[in-house]
Amino acid sequence: MKAITYSNYGPPDVLQLRDVEKPVPKDDEVLIKVQAAEATKSDCEMRSFKYSVKWFWLPLRIALGVRKPKRQILGGYFSGEIESIGKDVAHFSAGDQVFGTAQLRLGAYGEYVALPASYTIVAKPSNMSFAEAAAVPLGGLNALHFMGRAKIKAGEKVLINGAGGSIGAYGVQIAKSMGAEVTAVDSGIKEDLLHRIGADHFIDYTKISFASNGRTYDVIFDMVPGSSYTACIKALNPNGRYFSGNPRISVMLRSVYTTRFTNKTAKFAFARETKEELLNRLPRRFLWLNFDVFTPLVTDSTPNLSDRKPTWRSRTEYIRNDYVRHIRRQVKLYKRYKQLNADWVSLSIEHSKLAMKLKYT
């Protein structure tokens, strides 16, 4: 089968499209023909092994490979069709259209992936394309996790820092559907998008800090690793709730103190990305992923995803024409950067030579 692989950590050009052995499912596994895979920030971080949250580095290095990657096919989120099942699998059948997460097994950047049937794999809604479904698990599961723990009430003011990311964008829609007044924080280029999906207010962090505008909030959902914990807590109303999706160790420690000794709550618990968390821990009205059709969490003024034209393509075309094209673009930019850097070094050398020549003439 075809797969995008990498044998060493590094820049985008370590990724290669190669022929590899097709996986064989074990007795408790399903073999999925991948139709679409989501390219995420975490894929880029695992490929380069440069993490915005630094404490991830050591445990993941041990788990994924100290000198080189143990699992050489990236991709944690996918959609596809079950081709075959192991003899102990009872709740899936060949031909089922599914989507879900491969967890740290990875492998979704290949034409096929074999995963335990117990993983977060669910039936794909009939009116979603494969490409749309593949983009749901990371953002949808994590946003549902945090918004569910926030216990948002109608009329509450919710701020989402990093609202334009895959998790933040779902958070905006879910918070809005709960009746909240939503403020989105991100770069100005994403303002129109965030208003379209339901944000009532927008703050461009490159121009002003949300912590300095004098407004306070009932809930702050923070997806930005480098944000100021102190500023976030100060921006909360009494009895306000703060949630960090990318916590530093200092945030973890300080959140315990905040929760125990103040009238505010700070939490950082991670989404486990399990079927149980999706189906059992959240209010029934948000279990739209469990139904036969996709019910977008949008308002009447926002675009309905089910009205979009299907963007499905064959798995090979999807991998080669979309992701590989994206990677090649990154490689081209990286090579251009190296060339510019080399030109700058050469220019500096010539400048030094000219300076020495003028000095002794």
Rosetta blueprint (number, residue, H / E / L):
1 M L
2 K E
3 A E
4 I E
5 T E
6 Y L
7 S L
8 N L
9 Y L
10 G L
11 P L
12 P H
13 D H
14 V H
15 L L
16 Q E
17 L E
18 R E
19 D E
20 V L
21 E L
22 K L
23 P L
24 V L
25 P L
26 K L
27 D L
28 D L
29 E E
30 V E
31 L E
32 I E
33 K E
34 V E
35 Q E
36 A E
37 A E
38 E L
39 A L
40 T L
41 K H
42 S H
43 D H
44 C H
45 E H
46 M H
47 R H
48 S H
49 F L
50 K L
51 Y L
52 S L
53 V L
54 K H
55 W H
56 F H
57 W H
58 L H
59 P H
60 L H
61 R H
62 I H
63 A H
64 L H
65 G L
66 V L
67 R L
68 K L
69 P L
70 K L
71 R L
72 Q L
73 I E
74 L L
75 G L
76 G L
77 Y E
78 F E
79 S E
80 G E
81 E E
82 I E
83 E E
84 S E
85 I E
86 G L
87 K L
88 D L
89 V L
90 A L
91 H L
92 F L
93 S L
94 A L
95 G L
96 D L
97 Q E
98 V E
99 F E
100 G E
101 T E
102 A L
103 Q H
104 L H
105 R H
106 L L
107 G L
108 A L
109 Y L
110 G E
111 E L
112 Y E
113 V E
114 A E
115 L E
116 P E
117 A L
118 S L
119 Y L
120 T L
121 I E
122 V E
123 A E
124 K L
125 P L
126 S L
127 N L
128 M L
129 S L
130 F H
131 A H
132 E H
133 A H
134 A H
135 A L
136 V H
137 P H
138 L H
139 G H
140 G H
141 L H
142 N H
143 A H
144 L H
145 H H
146 F H
147 M H
148 G H
149 R H
150 A H
151 K L
152 I L
153 K L
154 A L
155 G L
156 E L
157 K E
158 V E
159 L E
160 I E
161 N E
162 G L
163 A L
164 G L
165 G L
166 S H
167 I H
168 G H
169 A H
170 Y H
171 G H
172 V H
173 Q H
174 I H
175 A H
176 K H
177 S H
178 M L
179 G L
180 A L
181 E E
182 V E
183 T E
184 A E
185 V E
186 D E
187 S L
188 G H
189 I H
190 K H
191 E H
192 D H
193 L H
194 L H
195 H H
196 R H
197 I L
198 G L
199 A L
200 D L
201 H E
202 F E
203 I E
204 D E
205 Y L
206 T L
207 K L
208 I L
209 S L
210 F H
211 A H
212 S H
213 N L
214 G L
215 R L
216 T L
217 Y E
218 D E
219 V E
220 I E
221 F E
222 D E
223 M L
224 V L
225 P L
226 G L
227 S L
228 S L
229 Y H
230 T H
231 A H
232 C H
233 I H
234 K H
235 A L
236 L E
237 N E
238 P E
239 N E
240 G E
241 R E
242 Y E
243 F E
244 S E
245 G L
246 N L
247 P L
248 R L
249 I H
250 S H
251 V H
252 M H
253 L H
254 R H
255 S H
256 V H
257 Y H
258 T H
259 T H
260 R H
261 F H
262 T L
263 N L
264 K L
265 T E
266 A E
267 K E
268 F L
269 A L
270 F L
271 A L
272 R L
273 E L
274 T L
275 K H
276 E H
277 E H
278 L H
279 L H
280 N H
281 R L
282 L L
283 P L
284 R H
285 R H
286 F H
287 L L
288 W H
289 L H
290 N H
291 F L
292 D L
293 V L
294 F L
295 T L
296 P L
297 L L
298 V L
299 T L
300 D L
301 S L
302 T L
303 P L
304 N L
305 L H
306 S H
307 D H
308 R L
309 K L
310 P L
311 T L
312 W L
313 R L
314 S L
315 R H
316 T H
317 E H
318 Y H
319 I H
320 R H
321 N H
322 D H
323 Y H
324 V H
325 R H
326 H H
327 I H
328 R H
329 R H
330 Q H
331 V H
332 K H
333 L H
334 Y H
335 K H
336 R H
337 Y H
338 K H
339 Q H
340 L H
341 N H
342 A H
343 D H
344 W H
345 V H
346 S H
347 L H
348 S H
349 I H
350 E H
351 H H
352 S H
353 K H
354 L H
355 A H
356 M H
357 K H
358 L H
359 K H
360 Y L
361 T L
